Amino acid sequence: MKARDSVKNYDSKIREYVNYSYRQSKNACKNYGPRPAGSDSEKELRKHLVSELETCASEVKTEGFAFAKTSSFSENIFTLLFLVLAVALVVLECFGIFPDETIPAIGSAAFVILGVANLFTGFTSKIFAKKAESENIFAIRKADNEAAKRLILLANSDSALKRKFTTLPFMIVTTIGFVVTIVMMFLNAAFDLFSTVPGLKFASLALILFIPFALIPVFADSKEYSEGASKNLSGSFASIAVLKYLKDNGIEMPSLEIDVLITSAHEYDSAGAKAFAKAHSDDFKDIPTIFVNLDSIAGEETNLGIISTKTTEKAVEFISDGAQDAGNEIGESSLQGKYTPDCSAFSAIGFDTCALTSLSADYSKTPDTFEDMKVKTIETALKTVVSGVFLYEEK
């Protein structure tokens, strides 16, 4: 059976659930406001999400986890410290303060490498990050007979931290500083460069100019959070709307189990999704399982697209087939390779995953209030997913 044949007046009926997703997102913005992961406002939203899921799922539970609450300070302070130390070693060596030129060259290179690693992965930021706790929500809609396959709709409940400015230009200049420093160190160690070309002793002082470029990103946070209307109340309530549509209209899925996973701490390196993936890495291997991440589906419809992952074939097929059946054209997102959705945590442990998103390339600069939500985009996404559910059940 096709989705459009599941009820009379399918288009008008599906709009009821589109309106449900929009109204719930709008009311959540008004009632709970910005929702930092682990905050009281997110806890109140989580209670509401649980109560909504309990009306349409067989089982609903929450699971706590701990995470590191990073900031621009914690993410960038080590980069700054390493760059300052590396530049200091270069300058001191230029003026012959060290008796053995190889030792500072190797030491400086080591600090530079660590600094670059921190710049791109943030692994040392956890030393300065605040410890926090939050919860994931997991709801199960059991198959009406025996489950032969499983679909997990994935979204998140926390809203994004606003930044005063983008740190990318400063990161690029800082990286150039790292590269120049490491090249100078090794050339000097190999060819006694500073003795051969005395002018470089004074030119090396210019490396100090790179330090402010590593300093400025430390203060990039505004300490304000967005309402998170599209990112990602829209995905959370659209996921619930799928279950409500099936429940309210008495539609059976004989062999398909449909689950909804709403994670927290997406803004902190997908901490909630990674915690859930770690805790349940073997729990979903009993039957074929795919994850479809509804990540911000209330932006401009022209931006609606798919972000694929390392293991993505069946999940992308789910979206593509659903879109075709619903009469929608959905291709690859412009954020492919530039944005990491929560579903990547499950792709990393071998599950088939993808994300459907309407985020634009400059999503970090665009407002995210309920006034900015596009109902038509929610409708396109919801029709695509509902159609995908019926097709997936038939296979």
Buried (B, 14 or more C-beta within 10 A) or exposed (E): EEBBEBBEEBEEBBBEBBBBBBEBBBBBBEEBBBBBBBBEBBBBBBEBBBEBBEEBBBEBEBBEBEBBBBBBBBBBBBBBBBBBBBBBBBBBBBEEEBEEBEEBBBBBBBBBBBBBBBBEEBEBBBEBBEEBEBBBBBBBBBBBEEBBBBBBBBBBBBBBBBBEBEBEEBBEBBBEBBEBBBEBBBBBBEEEBBEEEEEBBEEBBEBBEBBEBBBBBBEBBEEEBBBBBBBBBBBBBBBBBBBBBBEBEEBEBEBBBBBBBBBBBBBBBBBBBBBBBEEBBEEBEEBBBBBBBBBBBBBBBEBBBBBBBEBBEBBBBBBBBBBBBBEBEBEEBBBBEEBBBBBBBBBBBEBBBBBBBBBBEEBBEBEBEBEBBBBEBBBBBBBBBBBBBBBBBEE
